[in-house]
Amino acid sequence: MRVLWVTNDLPPRAGGIEQFVGNLLDRVHPSSTLVIGPAGAGDDEQRAHDAAQPYRTVRAPGAVQPTPAIRRLVLDAAREHRAQVVVLGASWPLGELAPRIERELRIPVVAISHGLEAGLASVGLGHLVRRATRGLAALTTISDWAEDRLLPHVRADRVVRIPPGVDVDRFRPDVDGTALRRAWGVPDDAPLVGCVSRLVPRKGQDRLLAVWPEVRARHPMAHLALVGEGPLADDLAGAAAALGSDAGVVLPGRVAWDDLPAAHAAADVFAMPCRTRLLGTDVEGLGIVYLEAQAVGRPAIAGRSGGAPEAVQDGVTGTVVDGRDDGALVAALDRWLADPDGRARAGAAGRAWVEQAWAWAAIADRFATLLDEVVAEHAGRRVSPPRPGG
């Protein structure tokens, strides 16, 4: 099948949506796929990444948004590629492209939704979801929480659950994070709390720093690694410096795409106490990082935002807390740092759960089936019924 992807979220840039898109691209018709992604001229890592993929990538001159210029680029690329289906990496705002694509090219459009679309629907902006889904053959959803909020507003022909998954061959309990720990200056025998994520307000790295003195008082050898990049980097670095050089806090910056499994494996406990912000529009749709941490055998502490609680089995593979409740966060960190045997049991349970319910192989098969079905259905609609007696 000849597929055209249009997305503003694409590896090697780090992020949950980038992971989501990258894994589907790797597994669903990669050799016959063309991708339109965001620009990054002069980025050697990006050029090397694109050259190594089985699919071809065209980088737009800037961000991929539903502008007239991007619309022309998409239409021209779809014609040249002889695309049979177009996949939009995010339904809002890219869904605005769908009616024109369907009308001019007569091919179906499938869009992926994340937490943002559900957040819009939750705060009275369902009309934006309706506009962005009116030309779609199918919309995918990532969690129960997201689907419940989207369904009253969706105008797509069908809604299908395609959650994020984990590459269980990359993210494994036997991945060695020792080299990264040492590069970060963490002693081999120090218990390490890790957060691997974009440094943005929703994720809760600021709350980890706020409670860290109390955690450190209970666990004097504990270290905290806030791994990633983002607009809060300077603020978080300043807050960490204010705790003192002996507080055991490191901000190592972004890790390379290939090093993400080792970054999770470097920690003994994963913690990202996310919380919903901006009147409900800034919300966690699910949280791939929780699944990745559990896949390498680490207990995960998740915030109670959007679909994030669905990514952790509370009390079994980790703990779900209110990301604004510092006491609850301290208690969760204390629980897992104080109990190495409990961490091992939770890690084994988390690995088994991810293999059973969140492995990319099964999720990609489901997505491939969806593309097959919408293409077949769309082709059937274009076939005129036989005339009587014909």
URSUL-V646025 format. One line per field, one symbol per residue. burial: + if it has 16 or more other C-alpha atoms within 10 Angstrom, else -. A space follows every 10 residues. Layout:
burial: ???
This chain:
burial: ++++++++++ ++++++++++ +-+++-++++ +-++++++++ -----+---+ ----+++-++ --++++---+ +--++-++-- --++++++++ +++++++++- ++--+-++++ ++++++++++ ++---+-+++ ++++++++++ +++++++-++ +-++++--+- ++++++++-+ +++-++++-+ +--+-++--+ ++++++++++ ++++++++++ -++-++--+- -++++++++- --+--+---+ ------++++ +-+++----+ ++++++++++ ++++++---+ ++++++++++ ++++++++++ ++++++++++ +++--+++++ ++++-+--++ -+++-++--- -+++++++++ +++++--+++ +-++-+++-+ +--++--+-- ----------
